[in-house]
């Protein structure tokens, strides 16, 4: 039973560029949440996708957008990258109604130079 | 606004001893969920234990137990018989709805636990 997978593992981008991060949920899960974890901090909720729609959003600018595909996988897009976007991006999956069972992926480490 | 406070940036414990990691929370909601996650240096967040606000008994999962004191708004994690592999960052988190619906977990800043041989 495959867990949550994320790609790529590491990424280096230049300020102003755009980036796309990918997440495949755990088998049987239909809900995907994205979190940003800056160095030395706890993760911060970006948004959650369910049935291909953004169901809830945290306090992040519109530069952060996402998508969920019919197979429940998800993408996180960040436009006009800033140095402050450097962080570990975590994806978590769950089954709707059972969100207390959230499983996290290994994360994508994004460095913006 | 909901908030999680972890006041211990770092903790040391001797192998095989028990350790308590502190967590206090702030919410005006009656229904909420409380979580503890472990994050090794690899970065992956590992779910440890969950407590719903209406659960009367403290949650337990193997060597992990959650000391839930609702009136004090605290949700401390107790790890019994510490092992070297327990060395990691530990995060307390809250979901504003019972059962953890909505998915927007609010995390504390974490506590770094180091287990000494």
HADDOCK unambig.tbl for C-alpha pairs under 7 A between the chains (distance, minus, plus):
assign (segid A and resid 33 and name CA) (segid B and resid 103 and name CA) 6.90 0.50 0.50
assign (segid A and resid 41 and name CA) (segid B and resid 109 and name CA) 5.07 0.50 0.50
assign (segid A and resid 42 and name CA) (segid B and resid 107 and name CA) 5.45 0.50 0.50
assign (segid A and resid 42 and name CA) (segid B and resid 108 and name CA) 5.64 0.50 0.50
assign (segid A and resid 42 and name CA) (segid B and resid 109 and name CA) 4.63 0.50 0.50
assign (segid A and resid 42 and name CA) (segid B and resid 110 and name CA) 6.31 0.50 0.50
assign (segid A and resid 43 and name CA) (segid B and resid 107 and name CA) 6.14 0.50 0.50
assign (segid A and resid 44 and name CA) (segid B and resid 106 and name CA) 6.88 0.50 0.50
assign (segid A and resid 45 and name CA) (segid B and resid 104 and name CA) 5.83 0.50 0.50
assign (segid A and resid 45 and name CA) (segid B and resid 105 and name CA) 6.65 0.50 0.50
assign (segid A and resid 97 and name CA) (segid B and resid 101 and name CA) 5.93 0.50 0.50
assign (segid A and resid 98 and name CA) (segid B and resid 99 and name CA) 6.66 0.50 0.50
assign (segid A and resid 98 and name CA) (segid B and resid 100 and name CA) 6.96 0.50 0.50
assign (segid A and resid 98 and name CA) (segid B and resid 101 and name CA) 6.77 0.50 0.50
assign (segid A and resid 99 and name CA) (segid B and resid 99 and name CA) 6.62 0.50 0.50
assign (segid A and resid 99 and name CA) (segid B and resid 100 and name CA) 4.82 0.50 0.50
assign (segid A and resid 99 and name CA) (segid B and resid 101 and name CA) 5.02 0.50 0.50
assign (segid A and resid 99 and name CA) (segid B and resid 103 and name CA) 5.78 0.50 0.50
assign (segid A and resid 100 and name CA) (segid B and resid 99 and name CA) 5.54 0.50 0.50
assign (segid A and resid 100 and name CA) (segid B and resid 100 and name CA) 4.42 0.50 0.50
assign (segid A and resid 103 and name CA) (segid B and resid 47 and name CA) 6.94 0.50 0.50
assign (segid A and resid 104 and name CA) (segid B and resid 44 and name CA) 6.50 0.50 0.50
assign (segid A and resid 104 and name CA) (segid B and resid 45 and name CA) 5.58 0.50 0.50
assign (segid A and resid 104 and name CA) (segid B and resid 46 and name CA) 6.93 0.50 0.50
assign (segid A and resid 105 and name CA) (segid B and resid 44 and name CA) 5.96 0.50 0.50
assign (segid A and resid 106 and name CA) (segid B and resid 43 and name CA) 5.88 0.50 0.50
assign (segid A and resid 106 and name CA) (segid B and resid 44 and name CA) 4.21 0.50 0.50
assign (segid A and resid 107 and name CA) (segid B and resid 43 and name CA) 6.68 0.50 0.50
assign (segid A and resid 107 and name CA) (segid B and resid 44 and name CA) 6.50 0.50 0.50
